[in-house]
């Protein structure tokens, strides 16, 4: 499969025409993922929901200089402007010059929601939107986590989808775009994408389908645009291997794999399980080891109270977590555990 156009930019039509309802697209910085997605949706007159992680990010989109359609307007000659819809929601409309001022007119091309406050937006009906485009779904390391991000995302999908499939309509098309910061992402955890993405990265694969075809993952590796950018001024001076790896090579940062080792489980006692992981303690030296799966005799559910009880059970583990002494059987086990613990 050729993921790139002759211009070198991603062939985003492949994603939107993919039969998989959920499509994860991970690639380097500035290679054209968002531009290509917005270009396809507007060219085909498909109204859609545009989602970002936080309210601040959606609010920023309402500023003309930060309008996500700005590049599309410049290149394609479109006129899409942002306007507030209530306190939390952004609307993106075609703009019209009236008395020297560009104002939003007609029905929205897209509506923008933040995942962090979606649960506060009650009683909405977005069932007439067939596509959800979630931009920058994997948070950067400096971003604060969203409480129960996995549950928040699944509830958002349920709210937007309503009962469309029961009414004979195709499922909501969910397209998730991101740079390859790391695997610690509640949204990817929610749809079971962490393990497949980790395996694809290890094997250098560009495309794969999972969960009986419900999930497709696109890894835009070896991007021609990234290769051109490699010789630009920024990357001649950038002295940060994690940044260069993410931005140019579509690789996860070093922290993703810190303390990921293979240990013999026979040497450990399984203490407690929650959220798809089990915490083990070494029989001799008392060190901690986190593995995938829920196999401990003591198991907690992933609801707020279950997570709270899980943390309380493992409160003695906190100094080891803060000192980075905990070991993990895989990068996925590490990502899941850190999401649960909020670290």
Secondary structure, 3 states (H helix, E strand, C coil): CCCECCCCCECCHHHHCCCCCEEEEEECCCCCHHHHHHHHHHHCCCCEEEEECCHHHHHHHCCHHHCCCHHHHHHHCCCEEEEEECCCEEEEEEEEEECCEEEEEEEEEEEEEECCCHHHCCCCCCCCCCEEEECCCCCCCCCCCCCCHHHHHHHHHHHHHCCCCCCCCCCCEEEEEECCCCCCCHHHHHCCCHHHHHHHHHHCCCEEEECCCCEEEEEECCCHHHHHHCCCHHHHHCCCHHHHHHHHHCCCCHHHHCCECCCCHHHEEEEEEECCEEEEEECCCCCEEEEECCCCCCEECCCHHHHHHHHHHCHHHHHHHHCCCCEECCHHHHHHHHHHHCC
